[in-house]
Structures are given as C-alpha cells and as structure tokens.
C-alpha cells in the first residue's frame, strides 16, 4: 500500500530559527488568500450556472474550508494573551496554503483542489477524476471508501483536465538537510564513489508514493503526470540537495523548486478562465445528437419513476438505480437548451425501429415529438407536450428546439464511406463503428459539430 506522508504542513519548517512573523501582515495576507478563493468560487458558480453538471462548482470546497480554519485560528491567536499563541502563529499552515493556491493560479483546466484519492493497493487501475468526454468532468472512481480503512492521499491540485497531479510541500533547504543528516546521508563527499541511496528520506518517500499512486490511476487511457512543487527549496545551494532532487526526477516525478517558479500571477477574469474555462466554450450552436441520446430522451426510465421488475436485466436495474440517484433528463435537456438539434437519418431510423418493436405508448409519443415534423404544432406546444410526459417536466427548458432536424450524411466520402477530408485517425476511429454510430460521428466530425452521446467508448 502506498502512503503519502503529510509532508506539506508547517511541522516541517524551521520556524524557531527565524524572526517572528509580523502578525498584522500575516492576517492581511491570510484575508487576501481567503478573498481570492472566494473570487474563484464566484467564478465557478458563474461558468457552471445552468449547466447540466453541478458538482464542479464545489471543486474548491475542501481547500476553502482549510483556508477559513487557518484564518479564524490566526484571528484568535493574534488577540490572545496565551503565551503559546506566538508559537501557534509562527507554526501556521498558511504558507503551505498560499503555495497550493499559487500552484493553482499557475494551472489550467483545474478539476479539483485538495482531493483525497485512493492510495492502494491497486488490483487494477482506478478511473481518475477528470475530463473523459469533451468538456464533461467525471468524478472518477478514486474517492476513498469507508471500507478502505482510510487508505488515501490528498492531491493538492488536479489540473489539465485530470492529466496532471500536483503535490505541494513547504519544506525548506534547512529542514531537508536535517532529514538527510538524520538518515546519515549528509556526510560530505564519499570516498568510495558509491551512489547515495536517498530512499529513506521523507521527501523521497513522498515523491515515490505520488508516482506509485498516479500509476494506479488512469484518465483517457493515461496515468496522471505526478508533479512535486517545492517553493521553499532552492537548487544550486547544496550539492546533496541537488542530487536528491535528481533522484526524485529520475523516478518519473516532475520537481519544480522555488528558484524556477515565476512570481504568482495576479488573479483576474482572464486568469480565472484559464484556471477553469467555461464548459460551454467548445459547444457548437448546432448539436449533433447520437442514437444513445435519442433513446435516453425517449425512454420511460428517464422520465418516470420506474419500479424494478423481476424480469429486468441487470443493465435495466442499474439504469433505474442511476436514475434515482442522478436523473438524466434534466441534465441532457439543460445541455441541449437553445441549441439547434440535428441527427442523421440512420439514427432516426434506429430509434423508430426500437420504439416500434418494444416501445410503450408514452415512448412512441416522445419519439414522435422529438423527430416527426408537424406544421400544425408549434415548437412551444411540442415542448409543452414533451414536458407533460415526464416527471422532470419542470426541468425541461422552454427553449428546447424540437423537433430534431433529420439530415443525411455528406456524400463526399472515400471508398470506405468516410468523408475524404477527415484525418487518418478519424477514419480509423470510424472504421470500427457499426451503424448508426458511424453515420452519427461521420456527420458530426465532417461538419465540425459537437456530438452529444451517452456512448462512453467515444
């Protein structure tokens, strides 16, 4: 089992050898940190307002609670006559929290701050939190569960859509030299020329555990890249420290030290949009609808509170359970909203076959409202009728653009039926798809449209 030691907090700092920090200045900086994190929270609420995914609004909560706790303790200690208050102030965890925030401000496409992830042992790779489908965040399967006996480690910043993990440590050169001496490593030049073994130094254990845990996770078929930020370590001052940092890098961990870090950027609207872009930024005005979405929008399971029957297959039972926990219709309709909606004729025919063969009366009615043109019915009337056939009717937007327009796939294709201007990787992806999926993605990719699908394989 890989355990990441809590090697970030001030217990590892040499506070006794430095002058007592200015209390008023510490409180000012603490309040500035709190204000910036609150500004970040407002940005999250704004970019995810009305979006079908709600949980990304809370990606900062764990970190924000730690900041609030430190600010409140600092306020209390500054006004305290307790003789130990000065020590508590000098041992504050705020320098570490500032370092985490500065790392976050230098990151793009953040998924989570201060997230506990499962630390092993791993029977198989665990799905890491991040973006699996274009601009849609998955929480993954890494949240430690109660029966795992607390086997977890916190990752300070998960960014680049989940592809990068950052762990921050506020250890200093002086403390690291102390740890190395404690392990009888820092003893000057070696006469025998044997390479030094840094394995038992706590910082190396941290780096190794971070690497091991990242290898136990996957996001988009890759392991997250482990990064170790050391803002109070400075390279070039001690040969032994430089050798230890090289040892960490050689095991596959990216290490960034204080003298290689640029000054933290000023928080601005532009920077916030880099830290967490709008999830709608790449969604085209016209949306290409996959058969899986047509089925989801038609199914009684998505619109009614269905009771599990004995004859249900396991997939149907799982679908019912999922709908109870996280209803799909409000999410889908919120995403589709005011967009123009199109689907291929193959997708429309596939849905028609499904509802004709096994659909209920309400499923047939929804399918007709979704796809069948009728000049005698206005768009608003169609949406009202569609909403009346769902327990989620109040969450179906009035600007839903029904009916979905049925289109034919472009005829400019190569001998395999793929549009000739698509790239080779796109062809290779399309070649393994059966109809109607092939027509759906051929149409979407050739026209540059966002394709909405429930197919996790894409």
C-alpha positions as CSV (number, residue, x, y, z in Angstrom):
1,X,0.0,0.0,0.0
2,X,1.4,3.4,-1.0
3,X,1.1,6.1,1.7
4,X,1.9,9.7,1.0
5,X,3.1,11.3,4.3
6,X,1.7,14.7,5.2
7,X,4.8,16.4,4.3
8,X,3.3,19.8,3.4
9,X,2.4,21.4,6.7
10,X,4.4,23.7,8.9
11,X,5.6,21.0,11.3
12,X,8.5,20.5,8.9
13,X,9.5,24.2,8.8
14,X,12.4,25.7,10.8
15,X,10.3,28.3,12.5
16,X,12.4,28.6,15.6
17,X,15.4,30.0,13.8
18,X,13.6,32.9,12.1
19,X,12.3,36.1,13.4
20,X,8.6,36.0,14.5
21,X,6.4,36.9,11.6
22,X,4.6,40.3,11.6
23,X,1.2,39.4,12.9
24,X,-0.7,42.1,11.2
25,X,1.0,41.3,7.9
26,X,0.1,37.6,8.3
27,X,-3.5,38.4,8.9
28,X,-3.6,40.7,5.8
29,X,-2.2,38.0,3.6
30,X,-4.5,35.4,5.1
31,X,-7.5,37.6,4.3
32,X,-6.2,38.2,0.8
33,X,-6.0,34.5,0.2
34,X,-9.5,34.0,1.5
35,X,-10.8,36.8,-0.8
36,X,-9.1,35.2,-3.8
37,X,-10.5,31.8,-3.1
38,X,-14.0,33.3,-2.7
39,X,-13.5,35.1,-6.1
40,X,-12.6,31.7,-7.5
41,X,-15.8,30.3,-6.0
42,X,-17.9,33.1,-7.6
43,X,-16.2,32.3,-11.0
44,X,-17.2,28.6,-10.6
45,X,-20.8,29.5,-9.8
46,X,-20.9,31.7,-12.9
47,X,-19.4,29.4,-15.5
48,X,-21.4,26.4,-14.3
49,X,-24.7,28.3,-13.8
50,X,-27.5,26.4,-15.5
51,X,-25.0,23.7,-16.7
52,X,-26.1,20.1,-16.5
53,X,-23.2,19.2,-14.2
54,X,-23.4,20.9,-10.8
55,X,-20.7,19.3,-8.8
56,X,-17.7,21.2,-10.4
57,X,-19.0,24.3,-8.6
58,X,-17.7,22.7,-5.4
59,X,-14.2,21.7,-6.6
60,X,-12.7,24.3,-4.2
61,X,-14.7,23.5,-1.0
62,X,-12.1,21.3,0.8
63,X,-9.3,23.9,0.2
64,X,-11.6,26.8,1.1
65,X,-12.5,25.2,4.4
66,X,-8.8,24.8,5.3
67,X,-8.2,28.4,4.5
68,X,-11.1,29.6,6.6
69,X,-9.9,27.4,9.5
70,X,-6.4,28.9,9.4
71,X,-7.8,32.5,9.1
72,X,-10.0,32.0,12.2
73,X,-7.2,30.5,14.2
74,X,-4.9,33.3,13.3
75,X,-7.5,35.9,14.3
76,X,-7.9,34.2,17.6
77,X,-4.2,33.9,18.3
78,X,-3.4,37.5,17.4
79,X,-5.8,38.7,20.0
80,X,-4.9,36.1,22.6
81,X,-2.8,36.7,25.7
82,X,-1.9,33.0,25.8
83,X,2.0,32.7,25.9
84,X,1.8,29.9,23.4
85,X,-0.1,32.0,20.8
86,X,3.1,33.3,19.3
87,X,4.3,29.8,18.6
88,X,1.0,28.9,17.0
89,X,1.1,31.9,14.8
90,X,4.7,31.1,13.7
91,X,3.6,27.5,13.0
92,X,0.6,28.5,10.9
93,X,-0.2,26.4,7.9
94,X,-0.9,29.5,5.8
95,X,2.5,29.4,4.0
96,X,1.6,26.0,2.7
97,X,-1.9,27.1,1.7
98,X,-0.5,30.1,-0.1
99,X,1.8,27.7,-2.0
100,X,-1.1,25.5,-3.0
101,X,-3.1,28.5,-4.2
102,X,-0.1,29.8,-6.2
103,X,0.2,26.4,-7.9
104,X,-3.5,26.5,-8.7
105,X,-3.2,30.0,-10.2
106,X,-0.4,28.7,-12.5
107,X,-2.5,25.8,-13.6
108,X,-5.0,25.4,-16.4
109,X,-8.3,23.4,-16.6
110,X,-8.5,22.6,-12.9
111,X,-10.6,19.6,-11.9
112,X,-10.2,19.6,-8.1
113,X,-8.3,21.2,-5.2
114,X,-7.1,19.2,-2.2
115,X,-8.8,15.9,-3.3
116,X,-8.3,12.7,-1.3
117,X,-7.6,9.8,-3.7
118,X,-7.3,6.1,-3.1
119,X,-3.7,5.2,-2.3
120,X,-3.8,1.4,-3.0
121,X,-3.0,-1.4,-3.1
122,X,-4.4,-1.5,-6.7
123,X,-5.9,-4.6,-8.2
124,X,-6.4,-2.7,-11.4
125,X,-6.1,0.9,-12.5
126,X,-8.7,3.2,-11.0
127,X,-10.6,5.8,-13.0
128,X,-9.1,9.2,-12.0
129,X,-11.2,12.4,-11.8
130,X,-11.0,14.5,-14.9
131,X,-12.4,15.1,-18.4
132,X,-13.3,11.9,-20.2
133,X,-15.7,13.3,-22.8
134,X,-15.1,16.7,-24.3
135,X,-15.5,19.4,-21.5
136,X,-17.5,17.0,-19.3
137,X,-15.9,16.2,-16.0
138,X,-16.1,12.8,-14.5
139,X,-15.6,12.4,-10.7
140,X,-13.9,9.1,-11.4
141,X,-13.8,6.1,-9.0
142,X,-10.9,7.2,-6.8
143,X,-12.8,8.7,-3.8
144,X,-11.7,6.6,-0.8
145,X,-14.5,4.4,0.5
146,X,-15.3,3.7,4.2
147,X,-14.2,0.0,3.9
148,X,-10.8,1.0,2.6
149,X,-9.5,1.9,6.1
150,X,-8.6,5.4,5.3
151,X,-6.1,4.4,2.5
152,X,-6.0,7.7,0.9
153,X,-3.7,10.6,0.0
154,X,-4.6,14.2,-0.9
155,X,-3.6,15.7,-4.2
156,X,-3.3,19.4,-3.9
157,X,-4.2,20.4,-7.5
158,X,-5.6,18.2,-10.2
159,X,-5.5,20.1,-13.5
160,X,-5.1,19.8,-17.3
161,X,-8.4,18.1,-17.3
162,X,-7.1,15.5,-14.9
163,X,-3.9,14.7,-16.7
164,X,-1.7,16.5,-14.2
165,X,-1.5,15.9,-10.4
166,X,0.4,18.4,-8.2
167,X,1.5,17.9,-4.6
168,X,3.0,20.9,-2.8
169,X,5.4,20.7,0.1
170,X,6.5,23.7,2.2
171,X,9.8,22.0,3.3
172,X,12.9,24.2,3.3
173,X,16.5,23.6,2.4
174,X,17.4,23.6,6.1
175,X,14.8,21.1,7.0
176,X,15.7,18.8,4.1
177,X,19.4,18.9,5.1
178,X,18.3,17.9,8.6
179,X,16.3,15.0,7.3
180,X,19.2,13.8,5.2
181,X,21.6,14.1,8.2
182,X,19.1,12.1,10.2
183,X,19.3,9.3,7.7
184,X,23.1,9.5,7.8
185,X,23.2,10.6,4.2
186,X,24.5,14.1,4.5
187,X,28.2,13.3,5.3
188,X,30.1,15.3,2.7
189,X,31.9,13.7,-0.3
190,X,32.0,9.9,-0.4
191,X,35.5,8.4,-0.8
192,X,34.3,5.1,-2.1
193,X,32.4,6.6,-5.0
194,X,29.2,4.6,-4.3
195,X,26.0,6.3,-5.3
196,X,24.0,7.5,-2.4
197,X,20.7,5.9,-1.5
198,X,18.1,8.6,-0.7
199,X,15.2,6.1,-0.4
200,X,14.5,6.7,3.3
201,X,14.4,10.5,3.2
202,X,10.8,11.6,3.8
203,X,10.7,13.9,0.7
204,X,11.8,10.9,-1.5
205,X,9.1,8.7,0.1
206,X,6.6,11.4,-0.8
207,X,7.8,11.5,-4.4
208,X,7.8,7.7,-4.7
209,X,4.3,7.4,-3.2
210,X,3.0,10.1,-5.5
211,X,4.4,8.3,-8.5
212,X,3.0,4.9,-7.4
213,X,-0.5,6.3,-6.7
214,X,-0.6,8.1,-10.1
215,X,0.4,4.9,-11.8
216,X,-2.6,3.2,-10.1
217,X,-5.0,5.7,-11.8
218,X,-5.9,6.4,-15.4
219,X,-7.6,9.2,-17.3
220,X,-8.2,8.9,-21.0
221,X,-6.0,5.8,-21.1
222,X,-3.1,7.6,-19.5
223,X,-1.6,7.8,-16.0
224,X,-1.8,11.3,-14.5
225,X,1.6,13.0,-14.5
226,X,2.9,13.5,-11.0
227,X,4.3,16.9,-10.1
228,X,6.0,18.0,-6.9
229,X,6.1,21.7,-6.1
230,X,8.8,22.8,-3.6
231,X,8.5,26.6,-3.4
232,X,10.9,26.9,-0.4
233,X,13.6,24.6,-1.8
234,X,16.3,26.3,-3.9
235,X,18.5,24.3,-6.2
236,X,22.2,25.2,-6.6
237,X,22.9,25.9,-2.9
238,X,23.7,22.3,-1.7
239,X,25.1,19.6,-3.9
240,X,23.4,16.9,-1.8
241,X,20.0,18.5,-2.2
242,X,20.5,18.8,-5.9
243,X,21.4,15.1,-6.0
244,X,18.3,14.2,-4.1
245,X,16.1,16.2,-6.4
246,X,17.7,14.5,-9.4
247,X,16.9,11.1,-7.7
248,X,13.2,12.2,-7.5
249,X,13.1,13.2,-11.1
250,X,14.8,10.0,-12.2
251,X,11.9,8.0,-10.7
252,X,9.5,9.9,-13.0
253,X,8.3,12.8,-10.9
254,X,8.4,16.4,-12.2
255,X,10.0,18.5,-9.5
256,X,9.7,22.3,-9.5
257,X,11.7,24.4,-7.0
258,X,11.3,27.9,-5.7
259,X,14.1,29.5,-7.9
260,X,12.4,28.0,-11.0
261,X,8.9,29.3,-10.2
262,X,7.7,32.6,-11.7
263,X,6.0,35.1,-9.4
264,X,2.4,34.1,-8.8
265,X,0.1,35.8,-11.3
266,X,-2.4,38.4,-10.4
267,X,-5.9,37.0,-10.1
268,X,-8.0,38.4,-13.0
269,X,-11.0,37.4,-15.1
270,X,-8.7,36.2,-17.8
271,X,-6.7,34.1,-15.4
272,X,-9.8,32.6,-13.8
273,X,-11.0,31.5,-17.3
274,X,-7.6,29.7,-17.8
275,X,-7.9,28.1,-14.4
276,X,-11.4,26.9,-15.0
277,X,-12.7,27.6,-18.6
278,X,-16.4,27.7,-19.3
279,X,-17.6,24.1,-20.1
280,X,-19.7,25.6,-22.9
281,X,-16.7,27.2,-24.7
282,X,-16.3,24.5,-27.3
283,X,-20.0,23.6,-27.7
284,X,-21.2,24.5,-31.2
285,X,-24.5,26.3,-31.7
286,X,-25.8,23.3,-33.6
287,X,-25.6,19.9,-31.9
288,X,-25.4,16.5,-33.5
289,X,-27.5,14.0,-31.5
290,X,-26.4,10.4,-31.2
291,X,-28.8,7.5,-31.1
292,X,-28.0,6.8,-27.5
293,X,-29.3,10.3,-26.6
294,X,-32.4,9.8,-28.7
295,X,-33.1,6.6,-26.7
296,X,-32.4,8.3,-23.4
297,X,-34.8,11.2,-24.3
298,X,-37.5,8.7,-25.2
299,X,-37.2,6.0,-22.5
300,X,-39.8,5.7,-19.7
301,X,-36.9,5.0,-17.3
302,X,-35.6,8.5,-18.0
303,X,-38.9,10.2,-17.5
304,X,-40.9,8.2,-14.9
305,X,-40.2,6.7,-11.5
306,X,-39.9,3.1,-12.7
307,X,-40.1,0.2,-10.3
308,X,-37.7,-2.6,-10.9
309,X,-39.4,-5.7,-12.2
310,X,-38.2,-9.3,-11.7
311,X,-37.8,-9.7,-15.4
312,X,-35.5,-6.7,-15.8
313,X,-31.9,-7.5,-16.9
314,X,-29.1,-6.2,-14.8
315,X,-28.4,-3.3,-17.1
316,X,-32.0,-2.1,-16.7
317,X,-31.8,-2.5,-12.9
318,X,-28.6,-0.5,-12.9
319,X,-30.2,2.2,-15.1
320,X,-33.2,2.5,-12.7
321,X,-30.8,2.9,-9.7
322,X,-28.8,5.5,-11.6
323,X,-31.9,7.5,-12.5
324,X,-32.9,7.5,-8.8
325,X,-29.5,8.9,-7.8
326,X,-28.9,11.2,-10.8
327,X,-31.7,11.8,-13.2
328,X,-30.5,12.1,-16.8
329,X,-33.3,14.1,-18.4
330,X,-32.8,17.4,-16.6
331,X,-29.0,17.2,-17.4
332,X,-29.5,16.4,-21.0
333,X,-32.2,19.0,-21.7
334,X,-30.2,21.7,-19.8
335,X,-27.3,21.0,-22.1
336,X,-29.4,20.9,-25.3
337,X,-31.3,24.0,-24.3
338,X,-31.4,26.7,-27.0
339,X,-29.2,24.9,-29.5
340,X,-30.3,23.8,-32.9
341,X,-30.6,20.0,-32.8
342,X,-29.8,17.6,-35.7
343,X,-29.5,13.8,-36.1
344,X,-28.7,11.6,-39.0
345,X,-31.4,9.7,-40.9
346,X,-29.7,6.4,-39.7
347,X,-30.0,7.5,-36.1
348,X,-33.7,8.5,-36.5
349,X,-34.5,5.1,-38.3
350,X,-32.7,3.2,-35.5
351,X,-34.9,4.9,-32.8
352,X,-38.0,4.3,-34.9
353,X,-37.2,0.6,-35.0
354,X,-36.6,0.4,-31.3
355,X,-39.9,2.2,-30.2
356,X,-41.9,0.3,-32.9
357,X,-40.6,-3.0,-31.6
358,X,-40.6,-2.6,-27.9
359,X,-41.7,0.9,-27.0
360,X,-44.6,1.8,-24.7
361,X,-47.3,4.3,-25.8
362,X,-45.5,7.1,-24.0
363,X,-42.2,6.2,-25.5
364,X,-43.8,6.3,-29.0
365,X,-45.3,9.6,-28.2
366,X,-42.0,11.1,-27.1
367,X,-40.2,9.7,-30.2
368,X,-42.8,11.4,-32.4
369,X,-42.5,14.7,-30.6
370,X,-38.7,14.5,-30.9
371,X,-38.4,13.7,-34.6
372,X,-41.7,13.9,-36.6
373,X,-42.3,17.3,-38.3
374,X,-45.9,18.6,-37.9
375,X,-46.8,22.1,-39.3
376,X,-49.9,22.1,-37.2
377,X,-47.9,22.1,-33.9
378,X,-45.7,25.0,-32.8
379,X,-42.3,24.4,-31.2
380,X,-43.7,25.7,-27.9
381,X,-46.7,23.3,-28.0
382,X,-44.3,20.4,-28.8
383,X,-42.1,21.2,-25.8
384,X,-45.1,21.5,-23.5
385,X,-46.4,18.1,-24.6
386,X,-43.0,16.6,-24.2
387,X,-42.7,18.1,-20.7
388,X,-46.1,16.7,-19.8
389,X,-44.8,13.2,-20.4
390,X,-42.1,13.5,-17.8
391,X,-41.9,13.8,-14.0
392,X,-39.0,16.1,-14.8
393,X,-41.2,18.4,-16.9
394,X,-40.4,21.5,-14.7
395,X,-36.7,21.0,-15.6
396,X,-37.1,20.8,-19.3
397,X,-36.2,24.2,-20.8
398,X,-38.9,26.0,-22.8
399,X,-36.3,26.9,-25.4
400,X,-35.7,23.2,-26.3
401,X,-35.5,23.2,-30.1
402,X,-38.0,20.5,-31.2
403,X,-38.3,18.7,-33.5
404,X,-34.8,17.5,-34.1
405,X,-33.9,18.0,-37.7
406,X,-33.0,14.8,-39.6
407,X,-30.1,15.2,-42.0
408,X,-28.3,12.9,-44.5
409,X,-24.6,12.2,-44.1
410,X,-22.4,14.1,-46.6
411,X,-21.8,12.2,-49.8
412,X,-18.2,13.5,-50.2
413,X,-16.7,10.2,-49.0
414,X,-13.8,7.9,-49.7
415,X,-14.2,4.2,-50.7
416,X,-14.8,3.3,-47.0
417,X,-17.7,5.7,-46.7
418,X,-15.7,8.3,-44.6
419,X,-15.6,11.9,-45.7
420,X,-12.4,12.4,-47.7
421,X,-11.3,15.5,-45.8
422,X,-11.2,13.7,-42.4
423,X,-7.8,12.8,-40.9
424,X,-6.5,9.3,-40.8
425,X,-7.0,8.9,-37.0
426,X,-10.7,9.9,-37.5
427,X,-11.1,7.3,-40.3
428,X,-9.5,4.7,-38.1
429,X,-12.0,5.5,-35.3
430,X,-15.0,5.5,-37.7
431,X,-14.0,2.2,-39.3
432,X,-14.6,0.2,-36.1
433,X,-18.0,1.7,-35.5
434,X,-21.2,0.0,-36.6
435,X,-24.3,1.9,-37.9
436,X,-25.9,4.1,-36.8
437,X,-22.9,5.3,-34.7
438,X,-20.7,5.5,-37.8
439,X,-23.1,7.8,-39.6
440,X,-23.6,10.0,-36.4
441,X,-19.9,10.6,-35.9
442,X,-19.1,10.9,-39.6
443,X,-21.7,13.6,-39.9
444,X,-20.6,15.5,-36.7
445,X,-16.9,15.4,-37.4
446,X,-17.2,16.3,-41.1
447,X,-19.4,19.3,-40.2
448,X,-17.4,20.4,-37.2
449,X,-20.4,19.9,-34.8
450,X,-20.4,18.9,-31.2
451,X,-21.8,15.4,-31.0
452,X,-23.9,14.6,-27.8
453,X,-23.6,11.0,-26.9
454,X,-24.1,8.6,-24.0
455,X,-21.6,6.2,-25.5
456,X,-18.6,6.3,-23.2
457,X,-16.5,4.4,-25.7
458,X,-16.2,7.5,-27.8
